[in-house]
């Protein structure tokens, strides 16, 4: 099992807070909608990403595919941060 990156860990923590569930209940490979992310919490997640990672999502090249799971999302954010 792959160890969580710092970005993944922060996303897990934020999603757990948003959904009011323990971080241990969050699988980084599970689709976000299966975790309970709805359209409102999705927007909240976008704001969290922009604030915590200083990423402008509209200019980042991020796609719907990158939001399939926390792991994919974290991977894309890490790539953006390295550029």
For each residue, the residues with C-beta under 8 A, 3 or more apart:
1:
2: 71
3:
4: 8 9 12 28
5: 8 9 74 78
6: 9 10
7: 10 11 53 74 77 78 81
8: 4 5 11 12 28 70 71 74
9: 4 5 6 12 13
10: 6 7 13 14 52
11: 7 8 14 15 28 45 49 70 73 74
12: 4 8 9 15 16 23 26 28 70
13: 9 10 16 17 23
14: 10 11 17 18 45 48 52
15: 11 12 18 19 26 32 35 37 45 70
16: 12 13 19 20 21 22 23 25 26
17: 13 14 20
18: 14 15 37 41 44 45
19: 15 16 35 36 37 41
20: 16 17
21: 16 25 26 36
22: 16 25 26
23: 12 13 16 26
24:
25: 16 21 22
26: 12 15 16 21 22 23 30 35 70
27: 30 35
28: 4 8 11 12 69 70 71 74
29: 69 70 71
30: 26 27 34 35 69 70
31: 34 35 68 69
32: 15 35 37 42 45 67 68 69 70 73
33: 36 37 38
34: 30 31
35: 15 19 26 27 30 31 32
36: 19 21 33 41
37: 15 18 19 32 33 41 42 45
38: 33 41 42
39: 42 43
40: 43 44
41: 18 19 36 37 38 44 45
42: 32 37 38 39 45 46 67
43: 39 40 46 47
44: 18 40 41 47 48
45: 11 14 15 18 32 37 41 42 48 49
46: 42 43 49 50 57
47: 43 44 50 51
48: 14 44 45 51 52
49: 11 45 46 52 53 55 57 73 77
50: 46 47 53 54 55 56 57
51: 47 48 54
52: 10 14 48 49
53: 7 49 50 77 80 81
54: 50 51
55: 49 50 60 77 80 81
56: 50 59 60
57: 46 49 50 60 62
58:
59: 56
60: 55 56 57 76 80
61: 80
62: 57 66 67 76 80
63: 66 67
64: 67
65: 68 72
66: 62 63 72 73 75 76
67: 32 42 62 63 64 72 73
68: 31 32 65 72 73
69: 28 29 30 31 32 72 73
70: 8 11 12 15 26 28 29 30 32 73 74
71: 2 8 28 29 74 75
72: 65 66 67 68 69 75 76
73: 11 32 49 66 67 68 69 70 76 77
74: 5 7 8 11 28 70 71 77 78
75: 66 71 72 78 79
76: 60 62 66 72 73 79 80
77: 7 49 53 55 73 74 80 81
78: 5 7 74 75 81 82
79: 75 76 82 83
80: 53 55 60 61 62 76 77 83
81: 7 53 55 77 78
82: 78 79
83: 79 80
